[in-house]
């Protein structure tokens, strides 16, 4: 029995097809000269971002008419079914345009009343992929190897924990002070992985991911991958993640360490 058959979901097989489509399209443009536009000084966008999202939207609209779509490049279409596909065609455009392979395509299927029920972190430049289905686990697909079921690690304390974030530049003011204070209790931190860090947490290599200034298409897909690996991911107050929010997220490998980190963030924010 294949993993896709195990999930017994036409939507799950379809998520894998969307990943294949995103990978093929991304690699057509990767490591090639590209014209870069800017939605804002900190938000570059390329033809690759737009081409991937258009292709995924067309495939979704043909296969599941009536489902909503919420994508970074082309916004929202209303759902008639209670399902919304949440898409980030290239998470890590700065990595992509500088030739670094840590960019991702993020896909989440959000079901009204249930939250995220299927998701993927697709890493075209690395040939890796994480797929998750609610109640069925997370799986890590690596080139030439059998899929591996993900399991977070359980750090014994904050003092033994490792944390990652895309960049320290996403934290400002009180958020920066709270982030730095939290890190002072940890054994180490790393930067630069974009969505890759969430997959690595799900597979037991990090204990925390903390980020700010995100959108639902940045965090919904990783949230299920991590939850189905035995971890959890919330906002900085411990609230559930959905189609709204303030963009600050904390992912952890265990409920105990997650509670410890929330406590540190709250106390440092209060100062």
C-alpha positions in Angstrom: 0.0 0.0 0.0 1.4 3.4 -1.0 1.2 6.4 1.4 -1.3 8.0 -1.0 -3.5 4.9 -0.9 -3.1 4.9 2.9 -4.6 8.4 3.1 -7.4 7.3 0.8 -8.0 10.8 -0.3 -8.3 12.2 -3.8 -7.3 15.5 -2.4 -4.1 14.1 -0.9 -3.1 12.6 -4.3 -3.9 16.0 -5.8 -1.6 17.8 -3.3 1.2 15.6 -4.5 0.4 16.5 -8.1 0.4 20.2 -7.3 3.9 19.7 -5.7 5.1 18.1 -8.9 3.7 20.9 -10.9 5.3 23.5 -8.7 8.7 21.8 -8.7 8.7 21.5 -12.5 7.8 25.1 -13.0 10.2 26.4 -10.4 13.2 24.5 -11.8 12.4 25.9 -15.2 13.4 29.4 -13.9 15.8 28.5 -11.1 19.5 29.5 -11.6 18.4 31.6 -14.7 18.5 35.4 -15.1 15.2 36.8 -14.0 13.7 40.2 -13.9 12.7 41.0 -10.4 9.8 43.3 -9.5 9.0 44.5 -6.0 5.6 44.6 -4.4 7.4 46.5 -1.6 11.1 47.0 -0.8 11.1 43.8 1.2 8.8 41.8 -1.2 10.5 40.8 -4.4 8.4 38.8 -7.0 9.3 37.1 -10.3 7.7 35.4 -13.2 8.4 32.1 -11.4 6.2 33.1 -8.4 3.3 34.1 -10.7 3.7 31.2 -13.1 3.6 28.6 -10.3 0.5 30.1 -8.7 -1.3 30.5 -12.0 -0.6 26.9 -12.9 -1.8 25.6 -9.5 -4.9 27.8 -9.6 -5.8 26.4 -13.0 -5.4 22.9 -11.8 -7.4 23.4 -8.7 -10.3 25.2 -10.5 -10.5 22.4 -13.0 -10.4 19.6 -10.4 -12.4 21.1 -7.6 -14.7 23.8 -8.9 -16.3 25.7 -6.0 -13.3 25.5 -3.7 -11.8 28.8 -2.7 -8.2 29.8 -3.3 -6.1 32.2 -1.3 -2.7 32.8 -2.9 0.1 35.2 -2.3 0.2 36.6 -5.8 -3.4 36.6 -7.0 -5.4 37.0 -3.8 -8.6 35.3 -2.8 -11.5 33.7 -4.5 -14.6 32.8 -2.4 -15.3 29.2 -1.4 -18.6 27.6 -2.1 -17.7 24.3 -0.5 -16.1 25.3 2.8 -12.7 24.4 1.4 -10.0 26.9 0.6 -6.6 26.1 -1.0 -3.9 28.4 0.6 -0.9 28.8 -1.7 2.5 30.3 -1.5 4.1 29.6 -4.9 7.6 30.5 -3.7 8.2 31.0 0.0 11.7 32.4 0.1 11.8 34.5 -3.1 15.0 36.2 -1.9 16.6 32.8 -1.7 15.3 31.9 -5.1 16.6 35.0 -6.9 20.0 34.6 -5.2 20.4 31.0 -6.3 19.9 29.4 -2.9 17.9 26.1 -3.0 16.0 26.7 0.3 12.9 28.2 -1.3 9.7 26.3 -1.0 6.2 26.0 -2.4 3.6 25.8 0.4 0.2 24.3 -0.1 -2.6 23.9 2.5 -6.2 22.8 2.2 -8.2 24.6 4.8 -11.6 23.2 5.8 -14.0 25.5 7.5 -14.7 24.3 11.0 -11.7 21.9 11.0 -8.7 24.0 10.0 -5.9 22.6 7.8 -6.6 19.0 6.7 -3.9 18.5 4.1 -0.6 20.3 3.5 2.7 20.2 1.8 6.1 21.8 2.0 7.7 21.3 -1.4 11.4 22.0 -1.8 12.1 22.0 -5.5 15.8 23.0 -5.3 16.5 20.2 -2.8 14.3 17.5 -4.2 12.6 17.1 -0.8 9.0 17.3 0.2 6.9 17.0 3.3 3.2 15.9 3.0 0.7 15.7 5.9 -2.9 14.8 6.3 -4.9 15.5 9.4 -5.0 12.4 11.7 -2.7 10.5 9.3 0.8 11.7 10.0 3.5 13.7 8.2 5.9 12.2 5.8 9.3 13.3 4.5 10.2 12.5 0.9 13.9 12.5 0.1 15.6 11.8 -3.3 16.2 8.1 -3.8 14.8 7.0 -0.4 11.6 5.6 0.9 9.2 8.1 2.5 10.0 8.6 6.2 7.3 9.2 8.8 8.2 12.4 10.7 8.6 12.6 14.5 9.6 15.7 16.4 12.2 15.5 19.1 11.4 16.3 22.7 14.1 18.6 24.2 14.5 18.1 27.9 14.7 21.8 28.6 15.0 25.2 27.0 18.7 25.1 27.7 19.0 22.1 25.4 16.9 23.5 22.6 17.8 24.8 19.1 15.7 27.5 17.3 15.6 28.7 13.7 14.0 31.7 12.0 14.3 32.9 8.4 15.9 36.2 9.5 16.3 38.4 12.6 15.1 41.3 10.4 11.5 40.1 10.8 11.5 41.1 14.5 11.1 44.7 15.5 10.7 46.7 18.7 9.2 44.7 21.6 9.1 41.6 19.3 12.8 41.8 18.8 13.5 42.2 22.5 11.2 39.2 23.3 12.9 37.1 20.6 16.4 37.9 21.8 15.4 37.2 25.4 13.9 33.8 24.5 17.1 32.9 22.5 19.2 33.8 25.6 17.7 30.7 27.3 18.5 28.3 24.4 21.7 26.5 23.3 21.8 27.9 19.8 20.0 29.5 16.8 20.2 29.4 13.0 18.9 31.6 10.3 18.2 31.5 6.6 16.1 28.3 6.0 12.7 29.9 5.1 10.1 27.2 5.2 12.8 24.5 5.3 13.2 25.0 9.1 9.6 23.9 9.7 10.1 20.7 7.9 13.4 20.1 9.7 11.6 20.7 13.1 9.0 18.1 12.1 11.8 15.7 11.3 13.5 16.2 14.6 16.4 18.5 13.8 15.2 21.7 15.6 13.1 22.3 18.7 11.6 25.7 17.8 10.8 27.9 14.8 9.8 31.4 15.7 8.8 34.0 13.1 6.8 37.3 12.7 5.3 39.4 9.9 3.9 36.3 8.2 0.7 35.7 6.2 -1.6 32.6 6.3 0.0 31.3 3.1 3.4 31.3 5.0 2.3 29.3 8.1 -0.8 27.2 7.5 1.0 24.4 5.5 3.8 24.1 8.0 1.4 24.1 10.9 -0.1 20.7 9.9 3.2 19.1 8.9 4.4 19.9 12.5 1.2 18.9 14.3 1.1 15.6 12.5 4.7 14.9 13.5 3.8 15.4 17.2 4.6 19.1 17.6 2.5 22.2 17.7 2.4 25.6 16.2 0.4 28.6 17.4 0.6 32.4 17.6 2.7 34.0 20.3 -0.3 33.9 22.7 -0.8 30.2 22.2 -3.9 30.7 20.0 -4.8 28.5 17.0 -3.7 29.6 13.6 -6.2 30.3 10.9 -7.0 32.5 7.9 -6.4 35.6 10.1 -4.0 36.6 12.8 -1.1 38.9 13.6 1.6 37.0 11.7 3.6 35.9 14.7 4.1 32.2 15.0 5.9 29.8 17.4 6.4 26.1 16.5 7.8 23.6 19.0 8.5 19.9 19.2 6.8 19.5 22.5 3.9 21.0 24.5 6.2 21.5 27.5 8.9 23.5 25.7 6.2 25.4 23.8 4.7 26.5 27.1 8.1 27.4 28.4 8.8 29.6 25.3 5.4 31.3 25.4 6.1 32.1 29.1 9.4 33.7 28.2 7.9 35.7 25.3 5.0 37.0 27.5 7.3 38.0 30.3 9.8 39.7 28.1 7.0 41.5 26.2 5.6 42.8 29.5 8.9 44.5 30.4 
